């Protein structure tokens, strides 16, 4: 059984890779998955926070709205 920390770190790196490819839908899905695994870590991780804000700024309206809701749950806005 893999540790939650490893799962979170790997998922965050996957989200960062999707962000580099400008695949905002995949970034959002990865972040939502990470929220289910470790919401406290997601809220406190600087890379995760930066990715959420990037999706809000760059994504289409539907994805940006979902990212804004995620940001509110994480206390970013």
For each residue, the residues with C-beta under 8 A, 3 or more apart:
1:
2: 6 7
3: 6 7
4: 7 8 37 38
5: 8 9 41
6: 2 3 9 10
7: 2 3 4 10 11 37
8: 4 5 11 12 34 37 38 41 42
9: 5 6 12 13
10: 6 7 13 14
11: 7 8 14 15 30 33 34 37
12: 8 9 15 16 30 34 45 47 48 51
13: 9 10 16 17
14: 10 11 17 18 30
15: 11 12 18 19 26 27 30 31 34 48 51
16: 12 13 19 20 47 51
17: 13 14 20 21
18: 14 15 21 23 24 26 27 30
19: 15 16 22 23 24 27 51 54 55
20: 16 17
21: 17 18 26
22: 19 58
23: 18 19 26 27
24: 18 19 27 28 54 55 58 59 60 63
25: 28 29 59 63
26: 15 18 21 23 29 30
27: 15 18 19 23 24 30 31 51 54 55
28: 24 25 31 32 55 59 63 66 67 70
29: 25 26 32 33
30: 11 12 14 15 18 26 27 33 34
31: 15 27 28 34 35 42 48 51 52 55 67 70
32: 28 29 35 36 66 70
33: 11 29 30 36 37
34: 8 11 12 15 30 31 37 38 41 42 48
35: 31 32 38 39 42 70 73 74
36: 32 33 39
37: 4 7 8 11 33 34
38: 4 8 34 35 41 42
39: 35 36 42 43 73 74
40: 43 44
41: 5 8 34 38 44 45 48
42: 8 31 34 35 38 39 45 48 74
43: 39 40 48 49 74 75
44: 40 41
45: 12 41 42 48 49
46: 49 50
47: 12 16 50 51
48: 12 15 31 34 41 42 43 45 51 52 74
49: 43 45 46 52 53 74 76
50: 46 47 53 54
51: 12 15 16 19 27 31 47 48 54 55
52: 31 48 49 55 56 67 70 71 74 76
53: 49 50 56 57 71 76
54: 19 24 27 50 51 57 58
55: 19 24 27 28 31 51 52 58 59 63 64 67
56: 52 53 59 64 67 68 71
57: 53 54 64
58: 22 24 54 55
59: 24 25 28 55 56 63 64 67
60: 24 63 64
61: 64 65
62: 65 66
63: 24 25 28 55 59 60 66 67
64: 55 56 57 59 60 61 67 68
65: 61 62 68 69
66: 28 32 62 63 69 70
67: 28 31 52 55 56 59 63 64 70 71
68: 56 64 65 71 72 77
69: 65 66 72 73
70: 28 31 32 35 52 66 67 73 74
71: 52 53 56 67 68 74 76 77
72: 68 69 75 76 77
73: 35 39 69 70
74: 35 39 42 43 48 49 52 70 71
75: 43 72
76: 49 52 53 71 72
77: 68 71 72
